[in-house]
Amino acid sequence: MLLVTVRLPPEATLTDAMEILGLSQEEVDIGYGLVSIDPAHGLYVLRVSEAAARRIDPATGTGVYSDPPIEPFGPPR
């Protein structure tokens, strides 16, 4: 899955984002949800499938980012 930043109306919900962006529940990480990054500018982030990220209109989306797992390097000391 990828992280996608999007501009949405203030106080948008995950359901609002899915409707506006044309995404299904299978394409969105419901557990991650919709995270408000900059409420004053309506900037949010959500995790979506790679196929969904490619379909998001560039006018609505502001960026697609990888979401690599964060793990320790080597055994703990």
N, C-alpha and C positions, 0 to 999 in steps of 0.2 A: 504494500500500500504506500501511497505518497501523501505528503502534506500539501494542501492547496490553500493559498490565501485568496479570499474573495471579499468584495465589497457588497454589503447587504444593508437593508434598512435598519435603523437603530432598533435595538432590542429584538432582533430576529431570533427565531428558535431554530433548532435543527430541522424540524418539519418545514418551516418556512424556507430554509436554505435548500432542502431537497426539492421542494416544489419549484422554486425559482430557477434552480440549476438543472432541473429535469433528471434527478438522480433517484434510483431505487434503493430500498433498504439493503439489498445485496451488494451494492456498490459503495456503501458508506460504512465506516467503522462506527456503529451506533454507540459502542462503549466509550470511544474517545470523545464523541459528541461534537458540538460546535463551540469553539473557544474564542472568546472576544479578545482581540489583541489591542485594538484602539477603538473604544466605543464612540469617541467623538467623531471619528471618520468612518464608522461602520465597517471596520476591518476585522475579519474573522478568519479562523483556520479550521479545517476539518480534514480527516483522513479518508481518502477515496481510493478505489482501484485504479490501476494504470489506465485502463480503457476509459474510465469516467474522467480522469484528469485530462486526457487528450480531447474530450468532447466539450469541456467547459469553455465557454466563450471568453476569449482574451479580454474583451471589454469588461467582463464581470470579474474574472480572475486576475490576480496581480502577480501570481507566481506559483510554480510547482517545485517542491523540494523533496529530496529523498528523506526517508525516516529510518536510518539504520539502527539496529539494536545497539544499546550501549552495554558493554560487558567489560569485565576486568581483563587486562592483558596479562596472561600467565596466572600461575597459582597465587593465592593471597599469601602475604608474608606475615 
